[in-house]
């Protein structure tokens, strides 16, 4: 999954400072990038057929998307059998990842192995560029590189995420062995996440949008107001 970082010019080993000439200041954000990936999707299509396979991918999206939105994340795109999302808070990204895996655990309970949907999850944190409702940068590239190392039902996070989620209750983090020959930089560290079954995390902040009816607003003015609200939400996240 190539995700190029335009005009990339990082300083320091962690890439914490980016020279992004030509990009507005608010386009560069510290973000946690989350990837999901369905294991064995090709074999599922072969054994169940195209229609059932497409339904399976829709179910994957339906189960993965709500926890992302509930914890303040943004679903950027669906990439075949993967979902890519980003958060401005690493803890909320990890909470979301755990709740996603819990949803799939519930979905798979009682089903035959061949009918289960098993996913892997990876989360990385760093600087990225938000551009036209898409995200770019080394943070995206790196998350995509270590995702194939993750096994089904697992969540693996980077050291950069681990540093920010240490106080989260009901979880345990253990070093994850990176095989030789991986494309990850030397010294890069990963951790597998373990959690209490059935755990639920409340979002850090719950946002309530209240609409006060304005009966004289008119259809045209309402359409402009509604479009402006959606644009502002997209810009904020």
C-alpha positions, 0 to 999 in steps of 0.5 A: 500500500504506497502512501507517499508523503509529498515534499517530505523533509523530516528532522530527527530520528523520530520524524517529529518535525516536517517541512511541508512547503506548500501545505497550510499549517493546519493540514499537518497533524499529529495523528494515530493511524489505524488499519484493519485487514480481513484475513483470508478474504480471497479464500472466503470469496472462492469458497462462498462466492462473490455475493457472499464475499461482498456481504462479508466485506460490508459486514467488516465495514459495518462492524469496524466503522462505529467504534472509530466514529464513537471515539472521535476518529475519521474513516478515511477510506475502505481499501478492499478488505481493509479500513483506514482511519485516523484519530487525533488521540492515540488512546482513543485509537486504541480504545476503538481498536479493542472495541472493534476486535470485541465486535468481531469476537461477538460476531464470530461466536457460535459460527463455523470457522469457515464463516467467521470474519477474523481481522488484524489491527495495527495502530501507529502515531506520528505526523501526517498530512490531511489533504482532501479528506485523505491522509498521507505521510510516513505515519501511514506508510509505516502502519501499512508496512507492519500490518501484514506482520499481525495475526488474526484477532491481534492488535499490534501498536508501535512504540509511539502509541505505547508511550501514550496509552500506558495508563489505559486500564484493563490492557497489557502490552507485550513486545512483539517480535519483528521478523528479520527482513521486514521493511521497518526501520532499524530499532523500530518497536512493536507491542501486542495488545492484550485486554480483558474480554468484554471490556468497554471504553467510554470515549474521552469526549462525547459530542452532542449536536443540538439542532434548534428548529428555525422555521423561517430558514428556508430550503436553500438556506438550510442546504447551505447551513447543512453543507457548511456544518459537514465541511466544518466537521470534516475540517475539524477531524 
